[in-house]
Amino acid sequence: MIGRLNHVAIAVPDLAAASAQYADTLGAKVGAPQDEPDHGVTVVFIELPNTKIELLYPLGDDSPINGFLEKNPAGGIHHICYEVEDILAARDKLKDSGARVLGSGEPKIGAHGKPVLFLHPKDFNGTLVELEQI
């Protein structure tokens, strides 16, 4: 059901500093900051030859990233994202298997303009999993 790894998301306390570190220290191709109000985050994508890194920074007081950064002030890995061909079929199969889909269970449009869902970390070894339809 899952396809390739789309990205690893890292919550950061300072988006400009993290972006500069990837660009200047690691020599990576760093995209421009992109606000995603529906998800409460500002994202920056780091392009790698085989996948992407997504830097996450809180957008507003209601951002889910605020709580993560309170527990992890230096930042850290927030979630991993896998590609799926049919997000509704994947959701239904996962729910039938007992996995919990976060939110309403209906896909939202993610930072790449494609439908996404998040799966409860307690069902996946403590890891928040995002599914993105390709």
C-alpha positions as a Python dict, from the first residue, in 0.01 Angstrom:
ca = {
    (1, 'M'): (0, 0, 0),
    (2, 'I'): (264, 260, 93),
    (3, 'G'): (499, 381, -171),
    (4, 'R'): (818, 575, -147),
    (5, 'L'): (921, 802, 137),
    (6, 'N'): (804, 1150, 43),
    (7, 'H'): (964, 1348, 326),
    (8, 'V'): (1079, 1361, 686),
    (9, 'A'): (938, 1661, 874),
    (10, 'I'): (1147, 1838, 1137),
    (11, 'A'): (992, 2096, 1370),
    (12, 'V'): (1231, 2386, 1424),
    (13, 'P'): (1233, 2678, 1671),
    (14, 'D'): (1399, 2914, 1418),
    (15, 'L'): (1303, 2862, 1054),
    (16, 'A'): (1555, 3108, 909),
    (17, 'A'): (1845, 2957, 1105),
    (18, 'A'): (1746, 2601, 1013),
    (19, 'S'): (1707, 2694, 645),
    (20, 'A'): (2047, 2864, 646),
    (21, 'Q'): (2207, 2561, 810),
    (22, 'Y'): (2080, 2330, 535),
    (23, 'A'): (2177, 2576, 260),
    (24, 'D'): (2511, 2702, 390),
    (25, 'T'): (2646, 2419, 603),
    (26, 'L'): (2508, 2118, 415),
    (27, 'G'): (2489, 2274, 68),
    (28, 'A'): (2128, 2166, 9),
    (29, 'K'): (1874, 2323, -223),
    (30, 'V'): (1636, 2509, 10),
    (31, 'G'): (1293, 2631, -98),
    (32, 'A'): (1113, 2947, 10),
    (33, 'P'): (896, 2954, 323),
    (34, 'Q'): (537, 2862, 249),
    (35, 'D'): (250, 2934, 489),
    (36, 'E'): (-4, 2654, 528),
    (37, 'P'): (-285, 2810, 736),
    (38, 'D'): (-507, 2498, 720),
    (39, 'H'): (-232, 2306, 901),
    (40, 'G'): (-106, 2589, 1123),
    (41, 'V'): (251, 2576, 994),
    (42, 'T'): (504, 2751, 777),
    (43, 'V'): (708, 2499, 579),
    (44, 'V'): (1037, 2502, 394),
    (45, 'F'): (1126, 2208, 173),
    (46, 'I'): (1484, 2088, 141),
    (47, 'E'): (1535, 1901, -186),
    (48, 'L'): (1751, 1589, -170),
    (49, 'P'): (1828, 1348, -454),
    (50, 'N'): (1609, 1073, -309),
    (51, 'T'): (1352, 1254, -90),
    (52, 'K'): (1280, 1583, 88),
    (53, 'I'): (1318, 1729, 436),
    (54, 'E'): (1029, 1948, 547),
    (55, 'L'): (1112, 2212, 807),
    (56, 'L'): (805, 2301, 1015),
    (57, 'Y'): (756, 2623, 1206),
    (58, 'P'): (443, 2730, 1397),
    (59, 'L'): (200, 2957, 1213),
    (60, 'G'): (-11, 3124, 1480),
    (61, 'D'): (-92, 3045, 1842),
    (62, 'D'): (-311, 2743, 1753),
    (63, 'S'): (-35, 2564, 1563),
    (64, 'P'): (9, 2197, 1656),
    (65, 'I'): (384, 2260, 1630),
    (66, 'N'): (375, 2487, 1936),
    (67, 'G'): (307, 2193, 2168),
    (68, 'F'): (577, 1985, 2002),
    (69, 'L'): (835, 2262, 2046),
    (70, 'E'): (734, 2313, 2410),
    (71, 'K'): (825, 1948, 2472),
    (72, 'N'): (1127, 1964, 2239),
    (73, 'P'): (1265, 2321, 2254),
    (74, 'A'): (1557, 2243, 2022),
    (75, 'G'): (1319, 2091, 1765),
    (76, 'G'): (1319, 1739, 1631),
    (77, 'I'): (1164, 1492, 1391),
    (78, 'H'): (789, 1553, 1387),
    (79, 'H'): (659, 1301, 1130),
    (80, 'I'): (739, 1093, 826),
    (81, 'C'): (537, 1101, 505),
    (82, 'Y'): (474, 807, 274),
    (83, 'E'): (316, 824, -68),
    (84, 'V'): (1, 626, -151),
    (85, 'E'): (-177, 592, -483),
    (86, 'D'): (-530, 612, -342),
    (87, 'I'): (-560, 791, -9),
    (88, 'L'): (-924, 693, 50),
    (89, 'A'): (-854, 323, -12),
    (90, 'A'): (-548, 346, 215),
    (91, 'R'): (-753, 518, 486),
    (92, 'D'): (-1027, 255, 469),
    (93, 'K'): (-780, -35, 481),
    (94, 'L'): (-597, 121, 777),
    (95, 'K'): (-920, 186, 967),
    (96, 'D'): (-1034, -173, 900),
    (97, 'S'): (-701, -286, 1049),
    (98, 'G'): (-763, -80, 1364),
    (99, 'A'): (-535, 214, 1288),
    (100, 'R'): (-660, 557, 1394),
    (101, 'V'): (-677, 839, 1142),
    (102, 'L'): (-641, 1180, 1307),
    (103, 'G'): (-891, 1462, 1264),
    (104, 'S'): (-1217, 1404, 1080),
    (105, 'G'): (-1072, 1119, 874),
    (106, 'E'): (-1122, 1319, 558),
    (107, 'P'): (-809, 1419, 364),
    (108, 'K'): (-693, 1780, 366),
    (109, 'I'): (-482, 1942, 98),
    (110, 'G'): (-118, 1943, 209),
    (111, 'A'): (181, 2161, 129),
    (112, 'H'): (234, 1990, -208),
    (113, 'G'): (-127, 2060, -312),
    (114, 'K'): (-221, 1693, -274),
    (115, 'P'): (-457, 1515, -29),
    (116, 'V'): (-299, 1410, 302),
    (117, 'L'): (-400, 1224, 618),
    (118, 'F'): (-222, 1171, 949),
    (119, 'L'): (-218, 845, 1146),
    (120, 'H'): (-202, 824, 1524),
    (121, 'P'): (157, 778, 1649),
    (122, 'K'): (50, 522, 1911),
    (123, 'D'): (-50, 291, 1626),
    (124, 'F'): (290, 322, 1451),
    (125, 'N'): (562, 273, 1711),
    (126, 'G'): (541, 627, 1845),
    (127, 'T'): (578, 786, 1502),
    (128, 'L'): (330, 1031, 1353),
    (129, 'V'): (273, 912, 995),
    (130, 'E'): (146, 1129, 712),
    (131, 'L'): (8, 973, 395),
    (132, 'E'): (10, 1178, 75),
    (133, 'Q'): (-172, 1077, -242),
    (134, 'I'): (52, 1089, -547),
}
